[in-house]
């Protein structure tokens, strides 16, 4: 069965950096596009970034483009999100996700808090 486990969240001051990871299992990792989403307090879950199955194509939401970098390491079945220049608006629970057919799969999320 599909399993996605995020880690790396924490408390950071504005302008700081964090690196999130997501380890996948239960599926052939390099067959799937991988995505990061986040959900801030009182907000709906929103798209953050994605990376194609072969790592060649990356997409970012306008709010994070230029600050965040998505990457994948298929050998370790790990998706990463390097977050730089963090802002309070980046606060939320970050989830990694895949879609297989009509079904989406999500990890448990990791909390990122940006505050002074």
N, C-alpha and C positions, 0 to 999 in steps of 0.2 A: 504494500500500500504506500501511497505517496506520503512522504514526511518532509517538512520544511522547518528548519530550526534556526531562528535568528539569534544573533548575539552582538555585543559591542556597544549597546546603548549606554547612556549615562547622563550625568549632569555636566554641562560645559558652559563657560561664559561666552557672551556674544563675541564673535570674531574667532572663536576657537574651532577646533577640528575634532571629528570622530570618524572611525572606520567601522562600518557595520559588516557583518558576515551572515550568510545564510547557507547552511549545508543541506543538500537535498539527498533523498534516498527513496527507493521504491519505484524509480523510473529511470529511463536511460537519459542521463543528464544532458548530453549534447544533442538530443533531439528537440529540445524545447527552448523557446524564448523564455527568458526570465525577466521578472518585473519587480520593482519596488513600489509600494504604496505607503501612504501615511494617513493617520487620522489624528487631527488636533482636537483639543477639548472643545466640545460643542460643535464640532464640524463633521462633515461627511468624509468618508475615506476618499482620498484623491491620489491620482497617478503621480509618481515621482520620476521614474526612469525605467527604461527597458533595454535589454541587450538581446540581439538575435542569437539563434542557436549556435551559429558559428563564430559569434563575437564580432562580426564585421559591422553590424549596424547598431547604433546606439541612439536612443531618443530620450529627451529630457523635457520635463515641464518647464514653462517659461520662468517660473519662480526659482528654479535651481540651476538652470543652464549657466555654465561658466563657473559654478561653485562646487558642484558635485560631479563625481566621476564614477560610472558604473563599469564593472569588469567581471570576468568569470574565469575560473580555473577548473577546467573540466576534469583534470586528473584527480583533483581532490573533491570534485562535485560541490564547489563553493562559489557562490555569488557574493560580490562585495560592493559596497558603496562607500567611497571616500567622500566625506562631507567637509568642506572648508568654508571659512567665512560664515559660520553659523549665525543665524539671527533668531530672536525670540519667536518669530513666526514659523520657524522650522520645528518647534516643539510638537511632539506627538508620538504616537506609537507607530513604528515602522514595521511593515510586513513585506515579506517576499511572497511571490505567487507565480504559479504557472496555470495555463489553461490547456486541458486535454479534451478535445471535442467540445461538448457543451458544458463541461464541468470545470470549475475553478478550484484550485487548491491553495490553501493559505497556511502560513506558519502561525505561531502563537503571538508573534510580535515582540519587539524590543523597544523600550521607552527611551526617547531622547528628550531631554529638557535643556533648553537654552535660556539661561537666566543669570543676571548679575547679583 
